[in-house]
Amino acid sequence: MATTGQKQDRPHPASRSRRAAQLALGLVLFGVSMALMVVAGLGVASWDVLHQGLSRSTGISFGLVVNGVGVLVLLAWIPLKVRPGVGTVCNILVVGLVADATLALLPESFDGLAARVALLLAGIALNAVATGLYVGAGLGPGPRDGLMTGLAGRGVSIRLARTGIELTVLAAGWLLGGTVGVGTVLFAVAIGPLAQPALKRFTLPS
């Protein structure tokens, strides 16, 4: 009887429409969060240092660089034998466009340290929520996350894979003119603890 009761208590699998809606919301918020951190001007996440550096050195918009790098990273999945999901493809198509649209709506910079710190903190918090939403939808990881898990699947520890990737893109982005600052450090320290409860809250049952 106890077994039957446990089965009845299990949550029903989420519908496709629910997953799609959560994925879309997560990706939109992710793009907005990136733009907030860029405008704050206090340092951005490691990958965004690379995106920003490439944008400044090529003249291509930040969002298009985000999408382009996503495509290149996805190609790196091939030798790792990692299969993308629909969420992976949507990540590449949506996040950069939303980031560019948000940057177009916001002032290029804000006066006053308090306003910039507020933007930075809002961007980091929103990024964590967005991560919980789009990863929790269960429709495939982002291209950068998939690169890390793909390397882990080939025998590289998650810690080493994550650290190596983050340091590599950070160094490359800094050399290209990306903004490294207190925001970069704060993001690295805070995103894990913030994203973990978001993932727990938004992960849909399969």
N, C-alpha and C positions, 0 to 999 in steps of 0.2 A: 504493500500500500504506500510505503514511503517513497518508493521509486516512482510510482504513478504521480504522486503529488509533486515531486521534483520536476518531472517532465512538464506538468501543467504550469509550473511556475516559470519555465524558461520563456524569455521574451521571443516574440515572433520575429522572424527575419524581416529586415527593413525592405520596403518596396523599392523598385528601381527608381521611381519618381522621387522618393524621399532621398535616396542616395545622390541622385543627379542634382537635386535642389541644394543639398548640403555641400556637395562638391563645388557647385557654381558660387555659392555664397562664400565658401572658404577661399577660393581662388581670387575673387574680387577683393575681399578684405586683405588678402596677402599682398596684392598689388598696391592697395592703398597704404598699407603699413610700410612698404618699401619707400614709397614716395614721401611719407611723413619723416622718415629717418634721413632721407636725402636732403630735404628742405631744412631740417634742423641744423645741418652742417656741423655736427659734433662727432661724426664718425658713423659708419654704417657697418652692416654685417660683412663678414669676410668675402662672400661671393659678390656682394654689392660693391665692395671696393674694386673688385675686378671689373664689374659691369660699368662702374663709374669711370674707371681709368680708361677702359676701351672706348667709352662714349666720348670722353674728352680728347682722346688722341685721334679718333677717327671722324668726329663730327656727327656720328650716327646717334639718334636719340637713345636715351637711357633704356627705355622700354624695348625698343627693337634689338638692342644689344642683349638684354635679358632673354628675349625669345631666341635670338641667334645662338647664344651660348648654350641655351637649353637644347637646341637641335644638335649641336656639336657633342654635348655631353651624352645625348641619347645615342649617337653613333658609337660612342665608347662602350655602350652596353653590349654591342654585338659580340666582341670576343669574350665578354664575360657571360654570355648566354643568359641574359636577363630579358624577360619579355615585358614590354610596356603595357599598361592598361589604358583604358579610355581616359582615366584621370591624368595619366602622364602626358598624353597628347593635349588634353585641354589645358594643363598647366603651361605648356609651351605656348599655346595660342592666346591664352587669356591674361596671364599675370603681367607680362610686359606692356600690353595694350592698356590695361587698367592703370598701371604705374604712370605711363605717359599721360593718360587723360587726367589723372589726379595732379600731376606736376603742372599741367597746363592750367588747372583751376586755381592752384595755390600761388602765392607770391614766390618769387625766386629765393627770397630769404626773409627772415623775420628779425626785427630789431629787439634787442633785450635778451639777456641770457635766460631769464625765467621762461619766456615764451619758447625758446629753442629747446630747453630742457623738457618742457611739457610736451612738445612735439615728439621728442626722442622717446620719452617714457610711453606716450600713447602709441607710438609706432611699434615699440617692443612688445607691449601688452597685446596689441591688436594682432601682431605677427603670431604670437603664441596661440591665440584663439583661432586664427585662420588656419594654423597648422593642425590643430585639433579637429577642425571641421573637415578640411579636405583629405587629410590622412584617415580620419575616422570614417569617412564615407566608404572606404574600402574598394575604391575603383582604380587603384594603382598609385604608386609613389611619384613624387616629382622627379625629374631627371637627375637632379643632384643627389637626392636621397637614394635613388636607385643605384647610382654609381658606388656609393658607400656600401650598400648592402650587397651589391654584386661582387665587390672586392672581398667582402667578408665571406661570401659564398665560395671564394677561391682559396680560402685559408688564411686571409689577412684578418687580424682581430679588428673588431668594430672600432676600438679606441685608436689603434694605429691608423686605420683607414681614414677615420674622421679627422684625426689630428693632421695627418699628412696632406689630405686634400685641402683642409682649411688653411694651413700654413702656406701651401703652394699658391693658392689663388689670392691669398692676402698679400704675399710678397709681390706677385706679378701685378696685382692691381695697384699697389703702392708705387711701384716703379713706373707705372703708366699714368700716375697722377690721381689715383683714387684717394678719397678722404679717410684717413685712419686717425681715430681719436678716442676719447673716453667712451663714446657711444659704441665703438667696435668692441672694446673690452666689456662694457656693461651688457651688450647683447650676448656675447659669448658666455658670460657668467649666468645671466638671468634666463636665457631662452629655454634651457632644459627644465629647470624647476617650474617655470610658468607653463610650458607646453605639456608637461606630464599630466597635470590635472585636467587640462583641456582635452587631451586625448582620451582620458578616462571618461570624461563627461560626454563627449561627442561620438565615440566609436559606436557604430551601429551593429546590432547583432546580425550574424550571417546565417 
